[in-house]
Structures are given as C-alpha cells and as structure tokens.
Amino acid sequence: MKFLNVDIPVKNLPELDQGFVPLGLFFKEYSKNAQKPLCIAVERSGGQVGVYETRIYGTPEMKKADDYYVDRLVKFLLWSWGGFKVSICGDDEVAQTIRRAYSENGSRAFDKGFMEQVYETDFVVESLPYDQKPTAVHRSESIGRHTNGGRIGFDAGGSDRKVSAVIDGEPIYSEEVVWFPKTISNPDYHYQGILAAFHTAAAKILEKGGHVDGIGISSAGVYIDNKCMVASLFLKVGKEDFDKKVKNIYTRAAKELSNTLGYEIPVVVANDGDVSALAGAMGLGENGIMGIAMGTSEAVGYVDGDGNICGWLNELAFAPVDGQPDAMEDEWSGDIGCGVKYFSQDSVIKLAPRAGIELKGESPAEKLKEVQALMAENDPRAVKVYESIGVYLGHTLALYAMFYDIRHVQMMGRVMSGKGGDIILDVASRVMNEEYPDVAFRPEAPDEKTRRVGQSAAAASLPEVK
C-alpha cells in the first residue's frame, strides 16, 4: 500500500478491516530514506527526560509525511513515557506544527490537558537546535513481589472488579463482580464497591486465622503517591467530586477497613498495566516483560530487564497504532487509530457487525459475552473477529518493540479468555513470523484463571510488609 508518498509492503491485513495501516510499518518504511536528523525529548516529573533520535525528510514534497510522522511519534512518546514538556530539536517548522497541535484549540488539546492534569503544570512545546538537544535522564524502581502475610489484591476494571485474598503468596479466594464505574457520576457508588471487595477478601483471610497485613490495588489510570490523578474509570464524576472523593478513594477505603479491624493496614496503588506486567514477571520468573490486559480498555505495563518499573505512563490505549484516515475515534480523547479501539472489548464490538453478528446486549460487557458464546461454538463469524484482532496485535507488537526492550509479552484480560484468545495469539505470532522475523519475542498467555484474575493476585504483592 502507499500512504503519504511512502510505500508500505503489508502482507497481512485484518479481514474485517482492510483499510488498516500498520503504524509500525509506516514508521519503518518512512525512516529508510529520511536524512535530516531530528531529536524529540520529553520531560516528566523529577527531572526525568526521555530522548528519541530519528530523521525526517525536510523537503516540500514530503512535508505532509514529515508532519504526520512527527505528530504520531510525539503522541506515542507522550502516552508511553508521559511528560509536560516536548522539545523538538533540529527543525523549527516541524516544532511550530507540533506547538499548534498542542495548543488550547489544537488537534491535540485533549493530550495537552491530560498531561497538565497528571503533572499539575503547564504543557510546553519548545524548538531547539539539534546540537542543543537535552540529555536523557531515566530512573527506575522496584515494584511488588512481596508475598509474606495476609494480603488483599484488588483489580478495578471498567466492566468488573476483581479481588483476591492471598496468604503467604497462595491465593485462597478470588471473585469477580460486574459493575459499571464509567457510567456512574456518584463516586459513592465506586467507593462502596471497592469497600465491599475489601471486606469480602478480609473475611476470607480472617476465616483462615490470618491477619490482613496489606492491600495492593491495580487500577486503570495514573497514580502518584497512591493518589488518582486521572482515570477513565471515573469518567462521569465531576471535578469537584473527583478532587474531594476520587483522588484518595483507595486510601479512604483502606482506612475504613483499618478502622473496622482495629489496626493500620498499608496500601499501595499502581497502574493496572504495570501490575499486568508484574503478574507476567512473577509467573515466568523473568524480566523485560510487557503486560497487556485487553478488557474494557487496553492496559499496558512494562517491567524492565532489571525487574523494575520506569516511572512511565505506559497508557498505550491512547497511543496510535493505525494510520488509516477514517479509523475509529476514541470517544474520550477524540483521536483516531489509538490502541483502545483495537485491543479491548471495543474492538470486538466494532468488528462483530462487520462479520455479520447482530449484537443485542445493552452493555459492552454483555456484547462481548455474545461474541464469546459464538466463539465457544466455533461460529465462523466470531472466528473472523478474533483473527482480525490477531492481525492488529502482530503488527502492533512490532511497533511497541521499537520503543521498549521486550523479552516477553504476556496477554491478559477478558478479551483473551477462551478460544478467541488462543486465535489472537496464533494469528499474531504468524503475522510476526511473516512480517517481523527480526523481532525476537512472540505473544504468550498464562493459564485461563490467571488471564482473568492474575492482576488482583499480583496486586496483593505490592505492599512491603515488615
């Protein structure tokens, strides 16, 4: 295919989405003949700076390709690393294009506002000469893997919440409860659901004669010092209620349980993607792992080669993966072609009608179950849905490998359950074999139970108990 004057040799396209333009292949083919050096630096909290070296064309006939390439690259780096300051080093005209995009009324106004909310400072785009590019500064920290004592692990998803009770590293109880956090504006609904899960798990630990020594929480969103800075789970909650009742929602619930039991219980809150990666690392006993949970959204986390997390956002649900101009729009960010519409229940719901499946369920979770039920009966329409997602995944994992040092990718979440998940893995591996033989890893998955509740069990290991 040809895209923005760049020839992209694609062997595999999703049967149900023939217009798909794999962004990783576009990046790769675009870069082959680009000669002008460009550096993109992204600064985040604590003085940390990510630096990405690349090249552009800088010619009139390739201006559209240059602008698109840098726009998508900056977008990907922001949602991967996180940050409040972007330095475009080496081309002032491109820098001006990015600055306009990340203005109040620009095409990336949502991204600008999101990063300002996370880092609580103004978002800035600056232009620098290439020889004045910033120096990279990265710090990493260890996470979880603590197993001593009685622990509660809670995983807050958009369609269900999961909780596990764990004693000395062995899960003694796990449950899933359907809830609808993204459609409820009253934060008391969320709080009571969280507290109920805590009490259920605590009771199971106490029944075994144990003691609740810690609470670990895996939740979609961005968390700093256990505070929720922003999260799609609380999409309908107004700002006043968010600041008053959501920022500290998990620590409040832990405090109430502590008061009930009569002793202080330490609590640690982490992004669900990082916990997904941690679950994979604990299961494999290895590092350099990306965890991807395909559920209500796409939750991504990364444990580096030393077994640490890097302090990155890893919110790849909102990073671009598809270049087609009429790709599906994400309702939250307003952008198109981002991971959430390819690696979540939204993808199944998007593709099912194209396969001839009429969905009757009211909620997204119910619609997903309809397709899963058809898949359990080997319905060929459902097979096409999961095969198409597998093609998406094969191409996109090669894109992720451009930005992460990956040894293993562990796939989890509700979409990966059952036969459909097996098809996704098989097709993604085939696509990578045929199109990206130089990428060493292939997607893998833990056993069925771990796919669904592994994050809550891994979350239980987050607090360090003395």
N, C-alpha and C positions, 0 to 999 in steps of 0.2 A: 504494500500500500504506500501511497505518497501522502505526506502530511506536512504542511508548511514548507514545501520545497525540500523535504527530507524523505528519501526512500527508506521505508521500514520493511524488512523482509520477515513477514509473520507467517509461520507455518500453521499455527493453531489459533482459531478464533472460537468463541463460545457459540454454539449452535443457536442459542436464543438471543444473542446479542452480537450480530455480525459487524456492527459498527465500532466495536471495542478497539481502541488504540492503546496498546500497552505502553504506559509512560516510560518504563524502564528501557524498552527497545528504542523509543524515540530519543531518550537521553543518550543512549549508547551510539546510535547512528548519527545524531546531530553532532556529537562531540568529535567524530572521526576526522573531520576536515576543518574544524574551528581552530584558529591560530592565535587569536588575541587573548592574552592572559587576563583572567578576572578572579578576584577573591571575594568571597562572601563571608563576613564574620557576624556572628550573632552573640550578643552579650546577655547573660541571665544573672540571677541573684548570686551574691557572694563574689562578684568579680570574675565569674567563670565566663569563658569565651570559647565558642566553637568556631572553627575556621574551615572553610571548604574551598579548595582550589579547583578552578575549572577554566574553560576557554570559550569565547564566543567568536562570531564572525566579524561583527562591526562594519558590515557593508550594507548599502541601501537595499539590495535585493534580498538580504537575509534579515532585515530589521524585524519583521513580524516573528520570525522564528527565534531571533535573539530575545525579544521581549517576552515571548511565551515561555521560552526555556528558563529564563531567569525568574519570571513570575512563579512558575511551578516549582522551581528549585528553592526559592526563598520560602514559599509556602510549606514545602516538605520539611525544610530545615527547622522552621519555626515550630511546627507541630511535633517534630521529633525531639529537638533539643529544648524548646521553649526559649523565650527571650523577650526583651523590651527594647533592644537597640540592634538595628541591622546596619552594617557598614558594607557598601558596595565599593569595591576597590579596583579601579582600573578603567572605568567608563562612566563619565559623568552623565551622559544622556540616558543610559540604562538606569542609573541611580535615580534620576529625575522621574522616570517612568514608574519605578517601584515606590518612590515617595508619594506620587499622586495616587497610586493604588491604595496605599496605607494611610490615606487621609480620612477625615470625617465623612466625606461623601464619596470616597473612592470604592473601587471594586472589592477591596479587602478591609473595609471598615469594620466588619464583624471581627476579623482576626485581630485588628488593632485594639478594639475594645476588650476582647477576651484577654489578650496579653496584659493590658493595663489593669484589668481586674485581678488577674493572677498575681502580678508583681507589684501592684499598687503604686505605679509610677507611669509617667507619660511614655508612649511608644515613639521611638525616633528612628528615622532612616537618614543616614549620612552618606556623603560621597567623599571618597579618599583616593589619592593617587595610589597606584598599585604598590609602590615602594614604601608606603606608609601603612600597610595593612597591619591589623592587630596581631598579637601573638596568642596562640591557643593556650587556654588555661582550663584544665579539667580536674575535678576531684570526684572520687567515688567513695562509697561507704558500704559496709556490710549490712545485710538485712536478714532477719529471721533465723531459721534453722534451730531454734531453741525448742526442746521437747520435754524438759523436766516439769513435773507437776500437772495440775488440772487446768485445762485451758479451754476457752471458748473461741471458736473461729466463726466469723460472720462474713458472708459474701452478699453484698447488696446489688442485685441485678435489676434491670428495668422491667422484667416480667415476673420474676420470682426472687425471693430471698432465701438464702441457704444458711443453715447454721450447723456446726459440728461441735460435739463435746469430745475432748481429747484428754487422755490421761497417760502421761509419760510417753507421748508420741504415738499412742494407739487410739484411733477413733473408736469411741464406744457408742456414738449416736450421731446420726445426720438426718436432716429433714429439709424438704423444700416446701415453701408456701407461696402460692400465687398472690401477687399484689400489683398495684397499678400506680407506682410512685410518680411517673412522668405526667399523669393526667390529673393529679390531685393538688390543689393550691394550698390546702391547710397543712402546715408542717407537723401538726399534732398527729395526723394520720401516719406519717413516716416515723415519727418518734415512738408511737405506741407499737408499731410493727417491729421496730428494732428492739425495743424493750421486751416485748413478748418473746422474741427469739432468744434474747439473753437469758431470760428466766427459764425457758424450756431447757436450754443446754445446761444451765447451772443446776437445775433439779436433777438431771441425769448424772452429773458429776457427784452431787451430794448423795444420791442413792447408792453410789458405789463406795461411799465412805471417803470420797475425795474432798479437796479444798479448791475453790476457784482462785487460781493463782495469777491469771492473766487473761486479757481479752484482746484478740487480734482481729482487725477489720479490713476487709478487702472491698473497696467501693469505687465505682466509676467516678471520675472527676479528678481535680487537682487538690492535693492536701499538703499543707505546710504546717509543721508543728501540730499535727493532729487536727488542724482546722480545715474545714471545707472552704476553699477559695472560690470554686465554681464547679458545678456538676449538672449534667443533663437530667439526672435523677430527680432534681428539684426544679424542673423546667417551669412549672406553673406557679411556683412560690414567688410572691412579690419581694422586692428588695428589702423592705423594712422587716418582714418576717424572716427573710433569709439571713440578714445580719443578726437578728435577735435570737432565732431559734434553729437555724440550719448550720451556721458556721461551726458551732460547738455541739451539734446534735449527738455525735457518737460519745463524746466525753461526758455529756449530760446523762445519757442513758447508762454509761458505765458507773457514773457517780451514784445514780439512783439504785442500781443493783448493789453497789458497795454499801450504801446506807441500809439496804434491806438485809444484807448478810452480816453487817456489823464490822466489816474490815475493808481496808482500801485495796482496790484491785487495779493494777497497772493496765493501761490501754495503749495500743499502737494502731494508728490508722494509715493504710497505704493504698496507693492506686491499684485498682484491680488488675491492671495489666502487669505491673511489677510482681504482684502475688501469683499471677498465672505463670510468669517466668520462674519464680521461686518454686512453685509446685513442680514444674518440669525439672528444675535443677535437683530438687530433693528426690524426685522419683528416679532420675537417671544417675544421680551421684556424680554429675559433671557440671561444667560451667560453659560460658559462651552460648547461652540459651536465650532464644526469643520465645516468649509465650504469647499465643494468640487465642483469645476466647471469643468465639463467634456466637453471640446471643442477641440481646436487644440491640446492642451496638457491636463495634469491633474494639475489644480491649487488648492492648498490646503492652508487653513489658519486656525488659531486657536485663539479663544478668551477665556481666562481662566475663572475660576469661579468667579473672581472679575471684569470681563469685560475688562481685559487688554490684550495686546499682549505681548509676552515673549521675543521678540528680536531673535526668532529662524528663520532659513531659511524656514522651512516647505515646502521644494521643494520635496515633496513626489513623484512627477513624476519620479524622478531618484532614489528613494528608492526601494529596491527589494520587490516583493510580491509573486513570483513564483520560485520554486526550480528546475523545470524540466531542464535537461541539454541542451535541444535543444529549449528552449524558444526563442521567437523573440528578435532580437537585436535592441536596440535603436541606430539609426544612429549617434546621437550626442555624446553620452557618450561611445558607443562601448560595453556597458554591456548588459546582457540579463535578462529577467524576471522582469524588472522595471515597475512601475505603468503607465508610459506614454503609453505603448502598451496594457493596459488593461482598462484604464479609460479616453479615448479620442476618437476622430474620427478615430485614427489609429486602435483602437480595432475593430470598426465596419468594417473598410476596410479590416482588417486581417481576420475577421470571415466570411464576406459575401461570398467569393468564396467557403469556406468550406460548406456553406449552399446551394450552387448551384446557387448563384447570380452572374451573369457576370456584372461587373461594367464597364461603358463606359465613365464616366466623366473624364475630364483631371485633375482637381484639387481635392485635398482631400475633400474640402467643397462640390463640385459637387457630388462626390461619396457618401458622407454621405446623401445628399438630395435624391439620388436614393433609398437608403435603407429606408429612412424615408417615401418616397412616397409609397413604397411597404407596409410598416408597416401601413400606413393610410388605406390601402385596406385589412388589416389583412392577408397579404401574409404569409403563414406558414414558409417560409424560413426566412423572416425578423424576425418573432417571435422567431425563434431559436437563431438568433444573439443576440437579446436583453435579452433572457433568459440566455444565456451563460455569458453575461456581468453581469447580476444579480447575478449569482453564484460567479463570480470573486469578486464582491463587498461584498457579505455577508461574505465570508472568510476574505477579506482584512480589513473590518471594525473591525473585531475581532483582527486582527493584530495591527491596529492602536490603539485600546483600551489598548494594552499592554504598550504603550508609552505616551498616552495622557489621561487626566481625562476628559472624554466626557459625556455630558448630552444629547446633541442633535447633529445630523449630518444633515446639510442642503445640498441637492444636487441641483446644478445649471448647466447651460451651455447648449450649442446647442444639445449635445447628449441626454440630459434629456428631450428634447422637445417632446410633443405629446404622442402618445400611447406607444412608445418604452420606454420612461422614466417611465411610470406607471408600465410597465412589470419589468423593472430593480428594482424598489422599492419593488414590490410584491415578486419577487423571492429572492432578498437579505434578506428581512425580514424572509421569510420561511427558508432559509438556516441558518440564525442566530437562529431562534427558535429551529431548529433541532440539530444544532451542537454547538451553543454557548449560551445556555439558561441563563448562568450566566452574560452575557453582557446585561446591562440594557436598552440601547437605541436601536432604530431601525431607519434606514434612512428615512428622510422625505423631502418633497419638497414644496416650496412656489407655488403660483399660476403661470400660464403659462407666463404671462408678466414678473413677477419678475425673473423667471428662466432665461429669456433671457437678460433682461436689468437691473436687480436688482443691479448688481455691479456698473454700471455707476451712478445710483441714490444714492447708498450708498457712492460711491467715493465723491460725491458732499458734503458730510458731513465732509470730512476730515479736511479742513482748519478751524482754530478757528478765527472767525471774531469778533473783539472788537466792 
